[in-house]
Amino acid sequence: MNREKFREMYDLLMEQLDVSRELSDDEILGVIDELILTQARELFLSLKEKVELRQELFCSVRKLDVLQELIDDESVTEIMVNGPDHIFVERGGKLTRWNKVFTSEEKLEDVIQQIVGRCNRVVNESMPIVDARLENGARVNAVVYPVALNGPILTIRRFPDDPITMEKLIAFGSITEECAQFLKKLVQARYSIVIGGGTGSGKTTFLGAVTEYIPKDERLITIEDNAELKIRGIDNLVCLEAKMANMAGTVSVTIRDLIRSALRMRPDRIIVGEVRGGEAVDMLQSLNTGHDGSLSTLHANSSQDMLSRIETMTLMGIDLPLEAIRRQIASGVDILVHLGRMRDKSRKLLEITEVCGFENGEIQTRPLYRWEEGKGLVKTGELLHCEKMKRAGIRL
């Protein structure tokens, strides 16, 4: 069925629905069935086409319109909507254009409002950019007019329904068994680890896999812009999510606010889903006040770039001499893990670097594992600071 005819069917359906009250799914489907039955002679639809039309009309009213089919498809990892007429889908690392479109720009805007409304967030002309999430944990970013010039922009990144474990990452070739065992010892010995990489390098997935190594009897607090981590097996778990201000007058609750609050909750470890700005100050303070073993992620192009990013973000939050900031980083961060996305779209652990201390005005580092072309992940050095290993009774 072409777009114009579907739009006519959709308009007829909306005229017949009693929107003055909350309708059940069965009531909506009943109206749709009656509508298709009365229009069947004119449309000349096969049984298969009637079933597809029924589903599309229902999704356009109750769910996420044409996107619902993609949301339900486990093989889809990313959905990119560039206005109502251009939808792109990523499957297995490959990007293709989808053959379906929204009936109108207004319908796409309705879907965006539906998504952000469920997260108690707002997007409009005065606040044209918003981050949110779907019920299945998928990450959502929406940009609307006047920032978006070719129609509302919607990007959805879907995470696997079953969290990816370290065993799966080993099977995928993203990390070696030896390196995974080394990371396990680091986590259990409470080394503070920062995971970095570019967009789509698998930082959140890797962070979730690493948390499997945290002892089950610890108290863990997660702090995220949008709750994405799926941590299993830890009973004493607190999940905190940042909140934007809205038109009703409620104030925002930032990552910085949540880190400060978390420090009063007697955490054994704090996990910050992603450090993006001034909250790096509070993260460093938590790392330097007895909260060893904490984990976080950030965007960076290399292990060395991770240190520069932490410095820059700390300066965004507090005016301190660079040397003082570098001393804080050197004493608080123990290990840097750098991830990358290869040309074949696979994701790999590219480097593990130890932060060894502060000397001659610079943070001293030591590469422990590094990805080498043709060789894979190669051990390049021994852990210099083994004090935490010894305290935990762990042998390297």
Secondary structure as UniProt FT lines:
FT   HELIX           3..16
FT   TURN            19..20
FT   HELIX           25..43
FT   HELIX           47..62
FT   HELIX           65..67
FT   HELIX           68..71
FT   TURN            74..75
FT   STRAND          76..82
FT   TURN            84..85
FT   STRAND          87..91
FT   TURN            92..93
FT   STRAND          94..97
FT   HELIX           105..118
FT   TURN            119..120
FT   STRAND          129..133
FT   TURN            135..136
FT   STRAND          139..143
FT   TURN            145..147
FT   STRAND          153..157
FT   HELIX           166..172
FT   HELIX           177..188
FT   TURN            189..190
FT   STRAND          193..197
FT   TURN            199..200
FT   HELIX           203..210
FT   HELIX           211..213
FT   TURN            216..217
FT   STRAND          220..224
FT   STRAND          237..241
FT   TURN            247..248
FT   HELIX           255..262
FT   TURN            263..264
FT   STRAND          269..272
FT   HELIX           279..287
FT   TURN            288..290
FT   TURN            292..293
FT   STRAND          295..299
FT   HELIX           303..317
FT   HELIX           322..332
FT   STRAND          335..341
FT   TURN            343..344
FT   STRAND          347..359
FT   TURN            360..361
FT   STRAND          362..372
FT   TURN            373..375
FT   STRAND          376..379
FT   HELIX           387..392
//
